[in-house]
Amino acid sequence: MKFLYLLLFLIVLVFGFVLSILNSAPVKINFYYGWLEMPLSFALLAAFILGTLIGLSSKIWSNLVLRRRYSKLSKEADITKREVSSLRTYPAKHIN
């Protein structure tokens, strides 16, 4: 299995290297305050890395919110279990 991952990684690496060589023409990226000129392959790589970082940060934030919610609900469930178990220890009154 490791061999397949290594082979897939090498194929993607070679494919990316070939694409970066073929797309080495400079591209102007216009910002509000100025512009930046860089090769197309670097611009695509920067956009990919920036998108990955934004996606991972939103996933991490979502995960933290869900963990906090899980912790709160787990504590509430423990309190409820203790209450129910304490109610079961009291003798039941017979109503006639």
Protein Blocks (a to p, Z undefined) as FASTA:
>chain_A
ZZmmmmmmmmmmmmmmmmmmmmmcccddddfkbccdddfklmmmmmmmmmmmmmmmmmmm
mmmmmmmmmmmmmmmmmmmmmmmmmmmmpccdddZZ
